[in-house]
Amino acid sequence: MVISKIHVTLNMSLLTEISNPYLASLALGLFSGLVFCTSACLPYITSYIAGVGAGFRKGVVITIIYNGGRVTAYALIGAAIGIFKLSIGDAIFTSYQNYALLALGIVSIVIGVNMILKSRKTTCTEGCAAQNIKKPNGKGLAGRFDFQAFSLGLTRGLIVCPLLAPVLLYSVTSSTPVDSFLLAFLFGIGTALSPLMLIGGVTGWLLNKAPLFRKWVSIAGGVVLIGLGISALVNAITVSP
């Protein structure tokens, strides 16, 4: 997870060339959402949507909540760097990335196990699933706030992506704590405005077309999340600071 110095140099130049750093940060976020965040987050969000058996609309809502967790993580990192003016050395950065990977791995495994256990205890009949009848404890279109999706996005967002690094470096040298928070927040908003939201909805819609296999799809989603979590833990342990 070491950030390429070429990426940092190029993106730092973009931040300095655009007169408004807020627009530059938002632009970097939009670019990151198109070329990096979608591919990096897709395995997590699609596995989770499969695990909870979401349809199109719920898939979109889950993706929004997941992205909300990522934006929150970026904003928290920006605020911490702005307040404490943290120095981002290679050793410190690598150690931080390892701890973030550990957090993501643990959360992914816990959520995956929870989804498998819930799928085994489901009481909805095949007829109920085919008719897409809502469960009694649902509240409106989105249901209750999905803390699992939010925590998955939060821990994924704690891992600093290659395009966020120049924003953080710029905020250390050129910004007040409020500016640092806003720059990271705008970057996160930019990444959220990506095809991921539509892909999340389409994933839910496609999976809903096979209600008879919903239980097995849910188990498969949990298994994939557990595998992703184990992979994150292995990466955190094997990458030395």
C-alpha positions as a printed Julia matrix, in Angstrom:
241×3 Matrix{Float64}:
   0.0     0.0     0.0
   2.97    2.36   -0.43
   1.97    5.49   -2.35
   3.8     6.14   -5.6
   5.95    9.28   -5.46
   5.08    9.92   -9.11
   1.37   10.02   -8.24
   2.03   12.37   -5.34
   4.18   14.71   -7.44
   1.68   14.89  -10.3
  -1.29   15.47   -8.06
   0.53   18.03   -5.93
   1.21   19.97   -9.12
  -2.49   19.84   -9.95
  -3.36   21.24   -6.54
  -0.92   24.09   -6.95
  -1.83   24.87  -10.56
  -5.59   25.21   -9.94
  -6.15   28.55   -8.26
  -8.91   27.22   -6.0
  -7.59   24.31   -3.9
 -11.14   23.26   -2.99
 -12.03   22.76   -6.65
  -8.74   20.94   -7.17
  -9.49   18.59   -4.28
 -12.99   17.92   -5.59
 -11.59   17.3    -9.08
  -9.05   14.84   -7.72
 -11.85   13.09   -5.86
 -13.95   12.81   -9.02
 -10.97   11.41  -10.91
 -10.18    8.99   -8.1
 -13.8     7.82   -8.0
 -13.64    6.97  -11.69
 -10.28    5.22  -11.88
  -9.49    3.95   -8.37
 -12.3     3.95   -5.8
 -14.8     2.05   -7.93
 -12.44   -0.87   -8.55
 -11.08   -0.84   -4.98
 -14.49   -0.68   -3.28
 -16.51   -2.81   -5.7
 -15.65   -6.22   -4.16
 -16.68   -5.02   -0.69
 -19.92   -3.29   -1.6
 -21.16   -5.94   -4.05
 -20.4    -8.73   -1.57
 -22.27   -6.88    1.14
 -25.27   -6.18   -1.11
 -25.34   -9.86   -2.03
 -25.1   -10.82    1.63
 -28.08   -8.74    2.75
 -30.22   -9.56   -0.3
 -30.82   -5.96   -1.34
 -32.81   -4.92   -4.42
 -32.04   -1.98   -6.7
 -33.21    0.83   -4.42
 -31.81   -0.68   -1.26
 -28.57   -1.4    -3.11
 -28.3     2.29   -3.97
 -29.07    3.29   -0.37
 -26.47    0.86    0.98
 -23.88    2.27   -1.43
 -24.71    5.83   -0.3
 -24.27    4.8     3.34
 -21.03    2.99    2.5
 -19.74    6.09    0.71
 -20.83    8.17    3.69
 -18.52    6.08    5.84
 -15.63    6.68    3.44
 -16.25   10.43    3.31
 -16.37   10.49    7.12
 -13.01    8.69    7.28
 -11.39   11.13    4.83
 -12.76   14.1     6.77
 -11.49   12.69   10.08
  -8.02   12.1     8.62
  -7.95   15.62    7.19
  -9.08   17.14   10.48
  -6.47   15.17   12.47
  -3.66   16.23   10.14
  -4.85   19.84   10.13
  -5.14   20.05   13.91
  -1.93   18.25   14.85
   0.08   19.1    11.7
   1.18   15.51   11.5
   4.35   14.71    9.61
   3.78   12.01    6.99
   7.04   10.09    6.8
   7.37    6.78    4.96
   7.69    4.68    8.14
   4.79    6.4     9.89
   2.62    6.19    6.79
   3.32    2.48    6.3
   2.55    1.75    9.96
  -0.7     3.68    9.72
  -1.71    1.84    6.54
  -1.06   -1.48    8.28
  -3.29   -0.58   11.22
  -5.98    0.62    8.82
  -5.75   -2.68    6.94
  -6.09   -4.56   10.23
  -9.25   -2.59   11.05
 -10.71   -3.24    7.59
  -9.86   -6.93    7.8
 -11.45   -7.4    11.21
 -14.61   -5.49   10.28
 -14.96   -7.37    6.98
 -14.61  -10.75    8.69
 -17.09   -9.88   11.45
 -19.67   -8.61    8.95
 -19.14  -11.63    6.68
 -19.63  -14.08    9.55
 -22.7   -12.17   10.72
 -24.27  -12.34    7.24
 -23.68  -16.09    7.0
 -25.24  -16.67   10.43
 -28.25  -14.54    9.53
 -28.73  -16.33    6.21
 -28.82  -19.68    8.03
 -31.49  -18.41   10.43
 -33.72  -16.78    7.84
 -37.44  -17.51    8.25
 -38.71  -16.05    5.0
 -40.22  -18.7     2.71
 -39.5   -18.98   -1.01
 -42.92  -17.56   -1.77
 -42.26  -14.52    0.42
 -38.91  -13.95   -1.29
 -40.43  -14.29   -4.75
 -43.09  -11.69   -3.95
 -40.44   -9.38   -2.42
 -42.47   -8.88    0.76
 -40.74   -6.55    3.22
 -39.9    -7.84    6.65
 -41.91   -6.34    9.52
 -38.96   -4.51   11.1
 -38.23   -2.49    7.94
 -38.81    1.26    8.23
 -39.65    2.9     4.96
 -37.68    2.54    1.76
 -34.21    2.36    3.22
 -35.09    0.54    6.43
 -33.0     1.2     9.49
 -29.64    2.94    9.12
 -27.16    0.31    8.03
 -24.28    0.55   10.51
 -22.54   -2.43    8.93
 -22.35   -0.72    5.53
 -21.22    2.5     7.21
 -18.5     0.75    9.24
 -17.33   -1.11    6.14
 -17.01    2.18    4.26
 -15.4     3.9     7.25
 -12.66    1.32    7.65
 -12.09    1.17    3.88
 -11.78    4.96    3.84
  -9.18    4.94    6.62
  -6.76    3.41    4.11
  -5.19    6.4     2.37
  -5.53    6.02   -1.39
  -2.84    7.3    -3.82
  -4.82   10.4    -4.82
  -5.73   11.42   -1.27
  -2.08   11.61   -0.19
  -1.25   14.84   -2.1
  -4.36   16.48   -0.65
  -3.17   15.62    2.86
   0.38   16.78    2.14
  -0.91   20.06    0.74
  -3.13   20.58    3.79
  -0.15   20.17    6.14
   1.93   22.87    4.47
  -0.66   25.32    3.23
  -3.89   25.1     5.18
  -5.55   25.83    8.52
  -7.19   22.9    10.36
 -10.58   23.89    8.9
  -9.11   24.0     5.39
  -7.53   20.6     5.91
 -10.89   19.16    6.96
 -12.69   20.75    3.99
 -10.09   19.63    1.46
 -10.3    16.0     2.59
 -14.1    16.2     2.85
 -14.44   17.58   -0.7
 -12.11   14.89   -1.98
 -14.37   12.3    -0.37
 -17.49   13.86   -1.89
 -15.8    13.7    -5.28
 -15.05   10.0    -4.88
 -18.66    9.34   -3.87
 -19.91   10.83   -7.15
 -18.74    7.76   -9.02
 -20.35    4.89  -10.95
 -20.22    2.85   -7.73
 -23.68    4.03   -6.68
 -25.28    2.84   -9.92
 -23.3    -0.4    -9.85
 -24.52   -1.07   -6.32
 -28.14   -0.65   -7.41
 -27.69   -2.82  -10.5
 -26.02   -5.52   -8.39
 -29.01   -5.62   -6.05
 -31.42   -5.69   -9.0
 -29.62   -8.57  -10.69
 -29.37  -10.64   -7.52
 -33.07  -10.09   -6.85
 -33.83  -11.84  -10.13
 -32.94  -15.18   -8.53
 -35.0   -15.26   -5.3
 -34.79  -19.05   -5.01
 -31.02  -18.81   -4.64
 -31.07  -15.81   -2.3
 -29.88  -17.79    0.71
 -26.88  -19.16   -1.19
 -26.09  -15.78   -2.72
 -26.14  -14.32    0.79
 -23.78  -17.0     2.06
 -21.5   -16.44   -0.94
 -21.41  -12.69   -0.19
 -20.41  -13.41    3.39
 -17.71  -15.83    2.3
 -16.23  -13.3    -0.13
 -16.19  -10.61    2.59
 -14.42  -13.01    4.95
 -11.88  -13.75    2.21
 -11.33  -10.03    1.61
 -10.89   -9.52    5.34
  -8.32  -12.32    5.6
  -6.46  -10.86    2.61
  -6.35   -7.45    4.32
  -5.02   -9.02    7.53
  -2.33  -10.91    5.63
  -1.26   -7.74    3.82
  -1.11   -5.84    7.12
   1.02   -8.51    8.75
   3.39   -9.17    5.86
   4.08   -5.53    4.92
   6.76   -4.28    7.3
   7.0    -0.57    8.23
